[in-house]
């Protein structure tokens, strides 16, 4: 099961990164085990000051576009994403399919 969780986390994180890169959105995906966070900015986030320096305003449209498509993620840009045993191939595909429009929403975000 843990190998599966590692795979799902890495897959979703990589797909998030690919979608945001395609839209030209600066970001970082940072992992802690099977949890990961998506930060809008280029610098590694290591403390609260680095978190505050991110473009967190991009998260709201990103979040709402995924939510519109039935993908529920943490409502705050400062929370980690969790995967579980219930994230089967169908669930992962649903997330991946929703990412292009969510990434476009993040790219179009204005302060």
N, C-alpha and C positions, 0 to 999 in steps of 0.2 A: 504494500500500500504506500509506503513512504517513497519508494522509487516513482510510483505513479504521481504522487503529489509534487515531487520535484520536477517531473516532466511537465505537468500541467502548469505549474507556476512559471517555469522557464519558457514554455510555449506562449502563454498569454503575455508575459512580460516582453518577449521578443516581438510579438505581433503588435503590441501597443507601440513599442519603439519604432517598428517599421512604418506603421501608419502615420505617426507624428513626423518622422523623418521625411516621408513622402510629401507631407504638407509644409515642410520647412519650419516646423515648430521645434525650438530648442527645448531639450528635455533630458532627464536622467531617470533611468529605472534602477532602483537600488533594492537589493535583496537582503533578507535576514532569514535564512532557511527557506521555507516555502512561502513566506510572506514577502511582499514587495510593495514599494511605493513609487509613484510616478510624480516627479517634480518637474515643473516647467521652468527650465533654466539649464545652463551648461555646466555649472559647477557642482561638484560632489557636495551633498548636504550632510554635514557632520555635526551641526549644532543649530540652535534656535536662530542665530543671526543669519546663517546660510538659508534656513527655511524662509525667513522673512524677506530675503533678497530674491526669491523666486517670483515668477510671474503667475502667482496663484489665481489671478483673475481669469486665467484661461481654463481653470478647472471647472468652474460653474457651467459654462456651455458644454464642455466635454461630458461632464456628469449627466446633465439633463438630456443630451442627445442619446447617450447610452440608456438612460432610464426610459426614454420614450420608446426605445426598441426592446424593452424588457430586460435590460442588463442592469442589475443592481450592484453598485459599488459603494464604497464608503462616501458619505456625503461631504466629507471635509478633505481638502487637499493635503492635510497633515496626518492622515490616517493610513494605515497599511491595508493592502488588499490581502484577503485570505482565500485560499483554495481548500476544498474538502473532497472527500470521497464521492460526493454527489456531482462533482464536476466531471461528467463523462464526456466522451467525444462530441456528443450532440450539444452539450452546454458550451464547450470550448468553441465549437463552430459558430454558435450563436454570438458569442463575444467577438470573435474574429470578424464575422460578417458586419457587425455593428460599428467596428472601429473606424473605417474610412470616413463616414459622415461625422463621427464624434471628433476625429482629428481635424476635419475641415472646420468644425464649429470652434475648436480651440484655436485654430489658425486665424479665424475671423474675429476673435474676441478683441474687444477694445477695453482699455482701462476705464 
